[in-house]
Amino acid sequence: MQRRHIGRWLSQRQHFLLRREGAFRTLKFCSEVDCKNRKGKFAKGRKVTSLEWLPDGTSLLVATNDSRIRIFDVSSLTCVYKFKGHVNAQIMLKASYTTNGLGVVCGSELGRICFWRVSGPSGEVLDDSRTRLQQWKRVTNNSPEEFKGFGV
């Protein structure tokens, strides 16, 4: 069974009304983050193609049409990871955490599936509790592992 989420902004974008399976909920606007490059042709930002919360709620995965995937630390609203290496310029590709939250997977417009490991600045892989997230500086990873998609 697929769940439906229908929403709209109320009172000048301070509240969001969400309807899910017949029940209404109101979400209050707290803050916003920029998903754009500091310079270059995408400095004004590109459209967001997917959002995914880590199950423990500590970070948010954001994919955009500038061929970037970012992980934001929710407590500080800072970008702690930026992944590059796939092509996502025109279609709405979804990025996802792996089941254990220690990797990121996304398709590419070139017919590839890209995988990035989530690790700290010195390259160590995170423990399952992800307790070191708040202490990191932003890490940019330009080299995903790539796999050819079926039928390509």
C-alpha positions in Angstrom: 0.0 0.0 0.0 1.4 3.3 -1.0 1.0 6.3 1.4 0.0 9.7 0.1 1.4 12.9 1.5 -0.4 16.1 0.4 0.8 19.4 1.8 0.6 23.2 1.3 2.0 26.3 3.0 -0.2 28.3 5.4 0.1 31.8 6.8 3.0 33.2 4.7 5.1 30.0 4.8 5.4 29.7 8.5 3.3 26.6 8.8 3.0 23.6 6.5 -0.3 21.6 6.5 0.3 17.9 5.8 -2.4 15.4 5.1 -1.5 11.7 5.4 -4.1 9.0 5.1 -6.9 11.2 6.1 -5.2 12.7 9.2 -4.1 16.3 9.3 -0.9 17.5 10.9 0.7 21.0 11.0 4.4 21.4 10.8 6.0 24.6 11.9 8.8 26.2 9.9 12.0 26.3 11.9 14.9 27.1 9.5 16.3 26.6 6.0 19.7 25.7 4.5 21.3 26.6 1.2 22.0 23.8 -1.2 24.1 25.7 -3.7 27.7 26.1 -4.7 29.6 29.2 -3.5 30.8 30.1 -7.0 30.4 28.9 -10.6 27.4 28.4 -12.8 25.4 26.8 -10.0 26.0 29.6 -7.4 22.3 30.5 -7.5 21.3 26.9 -6.7 19.5 24.2 -8.5 16.3 22.2 -7.8 16.2 19.7 -5.0 15.5 16.2 -6.4 15.3 14.2 -3.1 15.4 14.4 0.6 16.0 11.5 3.0 16.4 11.5 6.8 18.8 9.2 8.5 16.5 7.0 10.7 17.9 8.4 13.9 17.1 11.9 12.8 20.7 13.3 13.1 21.3 14.1 9.4 19.4 14.9 6.2 20.5 13.8 2.8 19.8 16.2 0.0 20.3 15.6 -3.8 20.1 18.5 -6.2 20.2 19.0 -10.0 23.8 20.4 -9.8 25.1 16.8 -9.6 25.8 17.1 -5.9 24.6 15.2 -2.9 24.9 16.9 0.5 24.5 15.6 4.1 23.5 18.2 6.6 23.9 17.9 10.4 20.5 18.7 11.8 21.7 20.1 15.1 24.0 22.7 13.5 22.3 23.0 10.1 25.8 22.7 8.5 26.8 20.7 5.4 29.2 18.0 6.7 29.4 16.1 3.4 29.3 16.9 -0.3 29.4 14.1 -2.8 30.2 14.6 -6.5 31.0 12.3 -9.4 27.6 11.4 -10.8 25.5 13.3 -13.4 22.2 14.7 -12.2 21.4 17.7 -14.3 18.0 17.2 -15.9 16.0 14.3 -14.4 14.8 13.8 -10.8 17.2 11.2 -9.4 16.8 10.1 -5.8 19.8 9.6 -3.5 19.4 7.2 -0.5 21.3 6.1 2.5 22.4 2.5 2.6 20.4 0.3 5.1 23.0 0.8 7.8 23.5 4.6 7.1 27.2 4.2 6.3 27.0 4.8 2.6 25.1 6.8 0.0 23.7 5.5 -3.3 22.4 7.4 -6.3 21.8 6.7 -10.0 23.4 8.8 -12.7 22.1 10.1 -16.0 24.9 8.1 -17.7 23.3 4.8 -16.7 25.6 4.1 -13.7 24.8 3.5 -10.0 27.2 5.4 -7.8 28.1 4.6 -4.2 30.0 6.8 -1.7 31.2 5.6 1.7 30.3 7.9 4.7 33.5 8.3 6.7 35.1 10.9 8.9 37.8 13.4 7.7 40.6 11.0 8.2 38.8 8.3 6.2 37.6 6.1 9.1 34.2 4.6 8.6 31.6 5.8 11.1 30.4 3.6 13.9 26.6 2.9 13.9 25.9 5.5 16.5 27.3 8.3 14.3 28.4 10.2 17.4 31.3 12.0 15.5 29.0 13.8 13.1 29.0 17.1 15.0 32.8 17.3 15.2 33.5 17.0 11.4 34.5 19.6 9.0 32.8 19.3 5.6 34.2 16.5 3.6 34.0 16.5 -0.2 34.2 13.2 -2.0 34.7 13.3 -5.8 35.2 9.6 -6.5 32.3 7.3 -6.1 32.4 3.6 -6.8 30.4 3.1 -10.0 28.4 0.1 -11.2 26.8 -0.4 -14.6 23.0 -0.5 -14.4 21.0 -3.4 -15.8 20.0 -3.1 -19.5 22.4 -0.2 -20.1 
